[in-house]
Amino acid sequence: MIFEDKNFIAKKIRIARKNKGMTQAELAEKIGISAKQLSRIEMASYTPSLFTFLKIVEILQINISDLGINCDVPDNPVRKELIKLIYNTTDAEALFCYDVLKTVINNFQMIRKEKYSN
């Protein structure tokens, strides 16, 4: 299957949730969304944000490759820790962290260019 198949992904989520013995309300609370929103995701009538999708995958311990997605986990322990930190943030916190990290990286690249251009 391919990632774009919403019905396939919705079914995988629903099955994984039931296999964990969780209700939609329980899973929705852990993710930080409404039970109605989760119901719409499981019915393939709503596409969640990437952040919400990744939280679902993490909580239900769905193997991402079962969804037709090839995702290599980095061997670098710092990158692994960054990924864990991202999973444990709210959407607002993730956006703030993204803005900060992007600014730091841009500044670092500017400094590096200046250093090597002289």
CYANA upper distance limits for C-alpha pairs under 8 A (distance plus 0.5 A):
  1 MET  CA      5 ASP  CA      7.60
  1 MET  CA      8 PHE  CA      7.99
  1 MET  CA     67 LEU  CA      7.23
  1 MET  CA     68 GLY  CA      5.93
  2 ILE  CA     67 LEU  CA      7.39
  2 ILE  CA     68 GLY  CA      5.60
  2 ILE  CA     69 ILE  CA      7.87
  3 PHE  CA      9 ILE  CA      7.90
  3 PHE  CA     67 LEU  CA      6.83
  3 PHE  CA     68 GLY  CA      6.46
  3 PHE  CA     69 ILE  CA      7.07
  5 ASP  CA      9 ILE  CA      6.94
  6 LYS  CA     10 ALA  CA      6.41
  6 LYS  CA     44 ALA  CA      5.99
  6 LYS  CA     47 THR  CA      8.13
  7 ASN  CA     11 LYS  CA      6.58
  7 ASN  CA     43 MET  CA      7.82
  7 ASN  CA     44 ALA  CA      5.83
  8 PHE  CA     12 LYS  CA      6.81
  8 PHE  CA     67 LEU  CA      8.44
  9 ILE  CA     13 ILE  CA      6.74
  9 ILE  CA     44 ALA  CA      8.44
  9 ILE  CA     67 LEU  CA      6.98
 10 ALA  CA     14 ARG  CA      6.70
 10 ALA  CA     41 ILE  CA      6.68
 10 ALA  CA     42 GLU  CA      4.95
 10 ALA  CA     43 MET  CA      6.71
 10 ALA  CA     44 ALA  CA      5.94
 11 LYS  CA     15 ILE  CA      6.57
 11 LYS  CA     42 GLU  CA      6.97
 11 LYS  CA     43 MET  CA      8.34
 12 LYS  CA     16 ALA  CA      6.53
 12 LYS  CA     67 LEU  CA      8.32
 13 ILE  CA     17 ARG  CA      6.59
 13 ILE  CA     42 GLU  CA      7.04
 13 ILE  CA     56 ILE  CA      8.15
 13 ILE  CA     57 VAL  CA      8.35
 13 ILE  CA     60 LEU  CA      8.31
 13 ILE  CA     62 ILE  CA      8.40
 14 ARG  CA     18 LYS  CA      6.74
 14 ARG  CA     42 GLU  CA      6.23
 15 ILE  CA     19 ASN  CA      6.52
 16 ALA  CA     20 LYS  CA      6.78
 16 ALA  CA     60 LEU  CA      6.59
 16 ALA  CA     62 ILE  CA      7.51
 17 ARG  CA     21 GLY  CA      6.97
 17 ARG  CA     22 MET  CA      6.07
 17 ARG  CA     23 THR  CA      7.78
 17 ARG  CA     24 GLN  CA      8.23
 17 ARG  CA     27 LEU  CA      7.99
 17 ARG  CA     60 LEU  CA      6.74
 18 LYS  CA     22 MET  CA      6.25
 18 LYS  CA     23 THR  CA      7.72
 20 LYS  CA     60 LEU  CA      7.62
 22 MET  CA     26 GLU  CA      6.49
 22 MET  CA     27 LEU  CA      6.86
 23 THR  CA     27 LEU  CA      6.85
 24 GLN  CA     28 ALA  CA      6.38
 24 GLN  CA     35 ALA  CA      6.13
 24 GLN  CA     38 LEU  CA      7.06
 24 GLN  CA     39 SER  CA      7.38
 25 ALA  CA     29 GLU  CA      6.61
 25 ALA  CA     34 SER  CA      7.86
 25 ALA  CA     35 ALA  CA      5.32
 26 GLU  CA     30 LYS  CA      6.97
 27 LEU  CA     31 ILE  CA      6.76
 27 LEU  CA     35 ALA  CA      8.41
 27 LEU  CA     56 ILE  CA      8.48
 28 ALA  CA     32 GLY  CA      6.40
 28 ALA  CA     33 ILE  CA      5.58
 28 ALA  CA     34 SER  CA      6.09
 28 ALA  CA     35 ALA  CA      5.72
 28 ALA  CA     37 GLN  CA      8.47
 28 ALA  CA     38 LEU  CA      6.59
 29 GLU  CA     33 ILE  CA      6.70
 29 GLU  CA     34 SER  CA      7.50
 29 GLU  CA     35 ALA  CA      8.10
 30 LYS  CA     59 ILE  CA      8.36
 31 ILE  CA     52 THR  CA      7.37
 31 ILE  CA     55 LYS  CA      6.60
 31 ILE  CA     56 ILE  CA      7.19
 31 ILE  CA     59 ILE  CA      8.45
 33 ILE  CA     37 GLN  CA      7.03
 33 ILE  CA     38 LEU  CA      7.58
 34 SER  CA     38 LEU  CA      6.94
 35 ALA  CA     39 SER  CA      6.58
 36 LYS  CA     40 ARG  CA      6.81
 37 GLN  CA     41 ILE  CA      6.83
 37 GLN  CA     46 TYR  CA      8.18
 38 LEU  CA     42 GLU  CA      6.69
 39 SER  CA     43 MET  CA      6.67
 40 ARG  CA     44 ALA  CA      6.66
 40 ARG  CA     45 SER  CA      5.76
 40 ARG  CA     46 TYR  CA      5.81
 41 ILE  CA     45 SER  CA      6.61
 41 ILE  CA     46 TYR  CA      5.44
 41 ILE  CA     47 THR  CA      6.60
 41 ILE  CA     48 PRO  CA      7.18
 48 PRO  CA     52 THR  CA      6.34
 48 PRO  CA     53 PHE  CA      6.33
 49 SER  CA     53 PHE  CA      6.61
 50 LEU  CA     54 LEU  CA      6.58
 51 PHE  CA     55 LYS  CA      6.75
 51 PHE  CA     87 TYR  CA      8.10
 51 PHE  CA     91 ASP  CA      7.50
 52 THR  CA     56 ILE  CA      6.73
 53 PHE  CA     57 VAL  CA      6.76
 54 LEU  CA     58 GLU  CA      6.54
 54 LEU  CA     87 TYR  CA      7.85
 55 LYS  CA     59 ILE  CA      6.52
 55 LYS  CA     87 TYR  CA      7.00
 56 ILE  CA     60 LEU  CA      6.45
 57 VAL  CA     61 GLN  CA      6.08
 57 VAL  CA     62 ILE  CA      5.44
 57 VAL  CA     63 ASN  CA      7.91
 57 VAL  CA     64 ILE  CA      7.73
 58 GLU  CA     62 ILE  CA      7.17
 62 ILE  CA     66 ASP  CA      7.96
 63 ASN  CA     67 LEU  CA      7.96
 64 ILE  CA     68 GLY  CA      7.64
 64 ILE  CA     69 ILE  CA      6.31
 64 ILE  CA     70 ASN  CA      7.79
 64 ILE  CA     71 CYS  CA      7.69
 65 SER  CA     69 ILE  CA      5.32
 65 SER  CA     70 ASN  CA      6.01
 65 SER  CA     71 CYS  CA      7.61
 73 VAL  CA     80 LYS  CA      8.06
 74 PRO  CA     79 ARG  CA      7.07
 74 PRO  CA     80 LYS  CA      6.99
 75 ASP  CA     79 ARG  CA      8.32
 75 ASP  CA     80 LYS  CA      7.95
 76 ASN  CA     80 LYS  CA      6.90
 77 PRO  CA     81 GLU  CA      6.67
 78 VAL  CA     82 LEU  CA      6.74
 79 ARG  CA     83 ILE  CA      6.75
 80 LYS  CA     84 LYS  CA      6.86
 81 GLU  CA     85 LEU  CA      6.69
 82 LEU  CA     86 ILE  CA      6.72
 83 ILE  CA     87 TYR  CA      6.84
 84 LYS  CA     88 ASN  CA      7.02
 85 LEU  CA     89 THR  CA      7.23
 86 ILE  CA     94 ALA  CA      6.79
 89 THR  CA     93 GLU  CA      6.08
 89 THR  CA     94 ALA  CA      6.21
 90 THR  CA     94 ALA  CA      6.54
 91 ASP  CA     95 LEU  CA      6.67
 92 ALA  CA     96 PHE  CA      6.74
 93 GLU  CA     97 CYS  CA      6.59
 94 ALA  CA     98 TYR  CA      6.51
 95 LEU  CA     99 ASP  CA      6.73
 96 PHE  CA    100 VAL  CA      6.77
 97 CYS  CA    101 LEU  CA      6.47
 98 TYR  CA    102 LYS  CA      6.41
 99 ASP  CA    103 THR  CA      6.67
100 VAL  CA    104 VAL  CA      6.71
101 LEU  CA    105 ILE  CA      6.59
102 LYS  CA    106 ASN  CA      6.59
103 THR  CA    107 ASN  CA      6.62
104 VAL  CA    108 PHE  CA      6.56
105 ILE  CA    109 GLN  CA      6.63
106 ASN  CA    110 MET  CA      6.72
107 ASN  CA    111 ILE  CA      6.69
108 PHE  CA    112 ARG  CA      6.66
109 GLN  CA    113 LYS  CA      6.66
110 MET  CA    114 GLU  CA      6.71
111 ILE  CA    115 LYS  CA      6.58
112 ARG  CA    116 TYR  CA      6.77
113 LYS  CA    117 SER  CA      6.38
114 GLU  CA    118 ASN  CA      6.98
